[in-house]
């Protein structure tokens, strides 16, 4: 019973400390609040920001989902897709908070460049339904792709030898568990090589839930004329691998079939055979000479 009270005590203390940390003032100046986005709101920056988020932020903030109010409680970090958080924070405030951190959130001023931190802001703003991105440097903002809110269930790979295209078809269910078509999902398609996987391309699924990429005709195959193709979603929620007959068949030319230093005795170079035999004969000659000298010494001693 005492242990249970201790556990509840530590949990309560942790919640109190965490709450106190979250309640601290960010101390952001009016000038910082008024700062607008400093890089174009483009698809390239959106994707770069997503990569940075998955690497630096997702471990605490988890997957972002668009919700009216924050659906997570302390000590879990808030859902940054919460429309209240989005609407009450300017671009400058988000950038400042990423830069300096607070409490349990580390500062990223030294680990991420200004450009990378603005790309994170771009990615976060993709989840703000009312966000009006500014035009920067003459570059108009691009509408973010629609985020898939369901769950990927499976992936199936196929290969069309007429078009040389590898296709990955996804199946999924929506939030209610009903079958749906997973659109706009990034899929990475590879060909297996000896020391890793060769990335052929990263393609988003179309309206049929399929992403396709063309495979080079000159890609080397194994001795049977086969290659291994694989694919995975960007978040690794679904993967698949298949073996297909394609590519340039590998013709194995055994070096042991040619005269070489490492060849068999029948195929080793003539000069190597002569050198080997000469050394063996020389060694035996020295041995016989040594025995002969010992015999002479013994004969002299007896006489």
Rosetta blueprint (number, residue, H / E / L):
1 X L
2 X H
3 X H
4 X H
5 X H
6 X H
7 X H
8 X H
9 X H
10 X H
11 X H
12 X H
13 X H
14 X H
15 X H
16 X H
17 X H
18 X H
19 X H
20 X H
21 X H
22 X H
23 X H
24 X L
25 X L
26 X L
27 X L
28 X L
29 X L
30 X H
31 X H
32 X H
33 X H
34 X L
35 X L
36 X L
37 X L
38 X L
39 X L
40 X L
41 X L
42 X L
43 X H
44 X H
45 X H
46 X H
47 X H
48 X H
49 X H
50 X H
51 X H
52 X H
53 X H
54 X H
55 X H
56 X H
57 X L
58 X H
59 X H
60 X H
61 X H
62 X L
63 X L
64 X L
65 X L
66 X L
67 X E
68 X L
69 X L
70 X L
71 X L
72 X L
73 X L
74 X L
75 X L
76 X L
77 X L
78 X L
79 X L
80 X L
81 X L
82 X E
83 X H
84 X H
85 X H
86 X H
87 X H
88 X L
89 X L
90 X L
91 X H
92 X H
93 X H
94 X H
95 X H
96 X H
97 X H
98 X H
99 X H
100 X H
101 X L
102 X E
103 X L
104 X L
105 X E
106 X L
107 X L
108 X L
109 X L
110 X L
111 X L
112 X L
113 X L
114 X H
115 X H
116 X H
117 X H
118 X H
119 X H
120 X H
121 X H
122 X H
123 X H
124 X H
125 X H
126 X L
127 X L
128 X L
129 X L
130 X L
131 X L
132 X L
133 X L
134 X L
135 X L
136 X E
137 X L
138 X L
139 X E
140 X L
141 X L
142 X L
143 X L
144 X L
145 X L
146 X L
147 X L
148 X L
149 X L
150 X L
151 X E
152 X E
153 X E
154 X E
155 X E
156 X E
157 X E
158 X E
159 X E
160 X E
161 X L
162 X L
163 X L
164 X L
165 X E
166 X E
167 X E
168 X E
169 X E
170 X E
171 X E
172 X E
173 X E
174 X L
175 X L
176 X L
177 X L
178 X L
179 X E
180 X E
181 X L
182 X L
183 X L
184 X L
185 X L
186 X E
187 X E
188 X E
189 X E
190 X E
191 X E
192 X E
193 X E
194 X L
195 X L
196 X E
197 X E
198 X E
199 X E
200 X E
201 X E
202 X E
203 X E
204 X E
205 X L
206 X L
207 X L
208 X L
209 X L
210 X E
211 X E
212 X E
213 X E
214 X E
215 X L
216 X L
217 X L
218 X L
219 X L
220 X E
221 X L
222 X L
223 X L
224 X L
225 X L
226 X E
227 X E
228 X E
229 X E
230 X E
231 X E
232 X E
233 X E
234 X L
235 X L
236 X L
237 X L
238 X L
239 X E
240 X E
241 X E
242 X E
243 X E
244 X E
245 X E
246 X L
247 X L
248 X E
249 X L
250 X L
251 X L
252 X L
253 X L
254 X L
255 X H
256 X H
257 X H
258 X L
259 X L
260 X L
261 X L
262 X L
263 X L
264 X L
265 X L
266 X L
267 X L
268 X L
269 X L
270 X H
271 X H
272 X H
273 X H
274 X H
275 X H
276 X H
277 X H
278 X H
279 X H
280 X H
281 X H
282 X H
283 X H
284 X H
285 X H
286 X H
287 X H
288 X H
289 X H
290 X H
291 X H
292 X H
293 X H
294 X H
295 X H
296 X H
297 X H
298 X H
299 X H
300 X H
301 X H
302 X H
303 X L
